[in-house]
Amino acid sequence: MAASTARDTDAIHVAVAAMGPGPLTEAALQRHVAPLFSRVRAAFRDRVYLANHSLGRPLDAVDDDVREGTASWFTRMGDAWDAWSTEMAAYRGRLAQLLHAPRADCVVPKTSAGQGLRAILNTYDVIPRVVATRGEFDSLDVILREYALRGRIALTFVEPRGEGQFDTADILRAIGGGTDLVVLSQVIFSTGQRLADLPDIVVATHRAGGRLLLDVYHALGVFPVDVTALDVDFAVGGSYKYLRGGPGACYLYLHPRHLDGSLRTLDTGWFAKRDPFAYVRPDPPQYATGGDAFLESTPPVLPLYQARAGQIFTLNMGVDRTRAHSLGMQQRLTGLLRERGFAVRGGTDDRGAFVVVVDDRAEAWTRQLDDAGIVTDARGRYLRLCPDILTSEAELAAAADALAAIGP
């Protein structure tokens, strides 16, 4: 590890440790943790950032980490692959910890969640029956629709009930009709609904002879995710949001039962070979063992460095403690908004990390709030506001006042 990286990692350890055990407080976070984010805080010092559910705020250490990755290129050229491969292994190991995966090679680096989905869809040699909800994010939804349009999958969508909520009974009914693959989000990106009864859904999927792919993009880092306990077959996600790692640093998780060589994908490449740098070409190709067989062609390496600080920070903070703080902030924000007459959801265990205000004017409100210095976003009728560990009580009040000035 480079000297600058060691210093950055130590700074994260020291800052989090200085807060001591127990619940997170605004005073402790501002004193010890906020300095780790000095660059983004300076850039947004005159604005309230409540779009943490969209693009997470980066640590200052990201700059040093990415520079380390490029430094290997400048100074070692082709030999940089030694350092880059080490970083890939560390990236996979940290994600395995966060996911509670049984081993690091269950986690395969991908550039997008959609890339992970395609890799799984392309393991089927006959047209698979796929069940998904209408609530999947566009990165998966577009792929599913295109595959269905071209006759590559037989797709069944589960529709939401009132106010965009999905009911377990509807999902189980769709699975009972026969399925090969179920694609579900643990947290629905538009409404913040945390999908209930996942263990029951996984059991039903397996009983029907299918496999389940879980999108944990809006879950990992928000609350504890245990892919082993859930017994999901696959999971996809990324670092763009709560892991504070920006775009391109995504992953596919595969349960060990699918890593015995029996599951093969068309989405492959030379890095999936048994010995990619030996340049031998047996026919048929001989693939690496375990999850390495799901690597593809030359991987992007800088996103691995880009994601490092956020992963280390999340592991140090502890997801349980971060979750408790998030729920408290959401509860304060929902209280402030309800006092001002808004229909709002958030702050309960059946939700993700953001609060939603439900109104037909949500998208217009986003633009008006931006003019007032409050950064949010909207998905249809759902205005999304997400406080994080850098958000202050004063900022929550400012956001509630700004929204009250333009609605309800």
N, C-alpha and C positions, 0 to 999 in steps of 0.2 A: 504494500500500500504506500502511495506517495506521501511525503511529509505533510503536504497541504491537506490531503484527504484525512490523514490521521488527526490533524488538528481540528478539522471540521467535525469529524465523528466524535472526538473528545468533547468538543464544545456542546454538541447535542446531548451527550451523556451528562455532562456537568450541569447544563441548564435544567434538564428535566429532574435530575437528582436533587437540585437545590430547592425544588418546590416541596420535597418531602412526600410522604405517603398521604393518602386521604383524598377527599374531593378537591377538584381544581377550583381555584378562586381567581377572580379577575385581577386582583392585586398581584398574586404570585405569577400569573401568566404574563402580565404586562412587564413585571420586573425581570423575570428570568427567560421567558420563551420569546416574547416579542422581539428582542434584539436579534434573534436568529433570522428574522424576516425584515431586516432594516430596509432593504432595497425596495421591496414591493410596498412596504408601508410608507416609504417616502414618496413613491410614485402616486399613491392613492391617499395622501394625507388629507386632502380636501374632499374626499368622497367616502361614502359608506359602502363597503363591498359585501353584498349579500348574495353573490352568485357562486358561492363555494361549492354548491352542488353541480356546477357546470365546469368551471376551470379552477382548480385548487391553487391557492397562493403558494409560490415556491419559496424555499429557504434560500438564504444567501449562498449556502454551500453548493447549490446546484452549479453555479458558475465555475467554481474550482473543480468540481467533479467532471464536468464536460471538458474543461481544459486538460484534465489528466488524460482523458480518452484521446483527445487530439494530439497531445504531446507524444504519446506512444507512436502515433502515425508520423509525426515530424521527425522523431529521433531514431525510430527503429524500422520504419517502412514495413516490409513483409513480416519481419519478426514481431511486429506489434500484435500479431494474433495470439502470442503467448499471454500477453496482458489482457487482451480483449476476451479470450476464452475464459480466463480466470474471473473476469468481471461478469461474464454470462453465468458462470456457475454460482457466483455470489448472489446475483439477481434472482436466480431460480430458488436458491436456498432461502432467501428472505421471504419470497412469496409463499413458499411451502410452509414456513412458520406462520405467516398470517392466515393462510387458508386451512391450517392444521392438516396439511397433506402428509401422507406417511413417509414420503421421500422426495428429494429435490427434483429428480428426473421425471416426476409426475407433472411438473410444470414446464411447459414449452413456450419460449418467447415467441410472440407474434406482434405484428405491427398494429393490429386492430382486433377487436372482439369478432368482427365479421370474418376475418381471416381464420380464426379458430372455428367458427361455425362452418365455413366452407370445407375446412379440413375434415370435419366429421360427416357432413353431408356427402362428401366424396369418398367415404369408405363403403358406401352401399353399391352393390353391383346390380340390384334390381330397384325399381322405383319404391322408395320408402314412404310409408304413411306417417306424416308429420302432424303433430298437434302443437299449436302455439296460441298465445293470446293476442288480442288486438292491441295490447299494451306494450308490446316489445318495442324497444327503441329502433329508430330508423336504420341503424347500422346492421341490425339483424333482420328487421322487417323487409327491407328492400331486397335482400338476398333471398329470403323465403318466397317472396312474391315472384321474383324473377325465375327462380327454380321451378315454381309451380306453373308459371306461364309457359315455360319451355317443356313442360311435361317431365321434369327431372324428379319431382316429388309430388305426392298426393297430399295437399295441404288442407287441414281443418283449423279454422280460427274459432277460439272461444270468445264470445262477445261479453262486454262488461254489462253490469246491471246499472241501477241508478247512480248518477254522479260518477260514472267511470270506474266503479268498484267491481272487482272480479270475485266470484264466489267459488269456493272449493268444489261444491257439488257440480257446477257446470264443467269444471276442468275434469273431474273424475268421470263424468258422463261421456265426455269426448274421448277420453282414454279408453273407456270400456268398449267403445265402438271398434277398437283395434288400432294399434299404433306400433311404429318401429322407433320413433324418436319424438320426445316431448321437449319443447323449447320454452322455457319460462324465465322471467326475471324475478329475482328475490324481492326487489323493490321496484314498483312500477315508476318509470321515469317521469311521467306527467303528473300523477296525483300523489306520489309518495307512499302509496299503499304498500305495506309489507305483506307479501303473500302468506296467507295463513296455511297451516296444516301441511307444510312441505313434506314432512316424513310420510304422511299418508299418501300424498301424491306420488312420491318416489316408490313406495311399496306397490301402489296400484299400477304404475308404469311397468315395473318389473314383473308383476303378476300377469300383465297383458303381453309379456314378451318383448317389451320395448326398453329403450334407454332414455335417460333424462339428461339434458344439457341445461345447466343453470347459469343465467347471466347474473353475475355478482358485482357488476360495475357500480351500482348504487348501494352496495351492501358492504364490501370489503373496506375496512377502516371506519365504518359507521357503527357497526355492532359486530360481535364475534361471529365469524363464519367458520364452520367446521364441516368441510366436504367429506371427511371420513365418517363422522357421526351421521351425516345426512345420507351417506351411501349414494350420492349422485355419481353418474357415470362420467360426466364431463362438466366443466365450468369454464366460462370465459369472462374476462374483465380487463381492466386497464388502470393506468396510473393518472389519467387526466384529471380526475376529480379529487377524491378524498385522500389518495396516496401522494398527491402533490408532485407528481412526476412528469406532467405534461403529456403531449401527444406522442404516439408511436411506441410507447412502452406498455404493451399489452401481453396477454398470455392465454394459453389454453391449458386447462388441467385435465388429466386423464386418470381415471381410477386404475390402480395397479392390475386389476383383472383384465384390462384392455392393453396391457403392455407386454404380453407374452409372444408377440409377433403375429397373432391371429388377426389383428385389426390393421388393415393397410389402407392408406389414403392415396388418391391421385395427386393431392397437393404435396408434392415431395420435391426433392432437389439434392444436390451433391453433399450438402451438410448432413443429410440423413443417412449417408452411406456409413458402412461399418468403420472405414478408415478414410475420411474424405481427402486427406492430404497424401494418400498413397497413389492415387490416380490409376487404380486398377479398375477394370470394367467387366466384372462377371455378368453373365446373362443367365437367369434373371438377376437384377441388382441384389446385392447383399446389404441389408440395412443394419443400422446400429441397434443395440439392445435398448429396451425400455423406451422412455419418452424421447430419446435422441432420434428414434426412427421417425418422429413427427416434425423434426426440423425440416427446413426447406432449402432454398438456395442461399447464397451469401447473405447473412443476416445484417441488418443495421446495428451498429454497435454503440453509437453515441446515445440513443435512448436508454440503453442499459445504465450508462453513467448518469444520465439526466434523472433517472428514477431513484438513484441510490439514496440521496439524503432524505427524501420523503419516506422511503421504506424504513430507514433507520430511525427516523423521527417517530413514525407510527408505532414501531415496535417498542421504542423507549417509553413513549407516552402511555401505552397500554390501551387497547381498544375498549375495555370495560370502563375505564375511568373517563376516556374521551366520550363514550356514549352517555354516561351519566351527566357530564357537563353539557353535551348537546341537547339532551332532553330538557334540562333545566333552562337553557337559553330559549329553546322553542316554546316552553311553557310561558316564559315571561313575554315573549313576542306575541303569542296567541292571546294572552290576557290583554295586552296593550291594544291589539287590533279589535278584539271583541268589545272592549270599552268604547271604541270609536265606531261600532256598528257594523263590523265586517263579518261575513261568514268565512270562517277560517278553520283549518285542520292542522294539527301538529302537536308535538309534545307528548305523544302516547307511544306505548311500546309497539303498537301495530303500524308504526310509521317509520320512514327512513330518517334522513337528517335534515329535511327541509320542511318548511311550513307552506301551505298553499291557501291562497285566498281565491274563492270561486266566484267568478263574475264574467259576464260576456265582454266586459271592457278590459279584461286582463292585459291584453297585448298593448292597448293604448296606454294603460296605466304604466306599463314598463317604460315606454318612451317618455312619459311625463315625469316619472320618478328619476330617470336618467338625467333629465334636464335639471332636476332638483338635487343632483349629486348622490342619488341612491342607486346602486347598481344591482339590478335584479334581472329576471327574465320571465317569460310566460310560455306555456304550451297550451294553445287553445284557450279554454276558459280558466286555466289554472295559473295564477300568478305565483311564482316560486320565490321564496326568500329563505336563505340558508345562513344562519350565523355559524361561526366556527370559533376556535380557541383564541383568535385575535379580536373577536367582536366584543365591544364594550356595551355596558348597559345604556350609556348615553347614545350610542349608535342605534340601538334597538328603539329607543324613544324617538330619535330623529326620524327613523324610517316610518314608524307608526304615525307621527305627526305629518310627514310629507304625504303619506297615502291618504290620511284624513282630509288633507287640503284639496285633494282632487276627487275624492269619493266619500262615502259609498253612494 
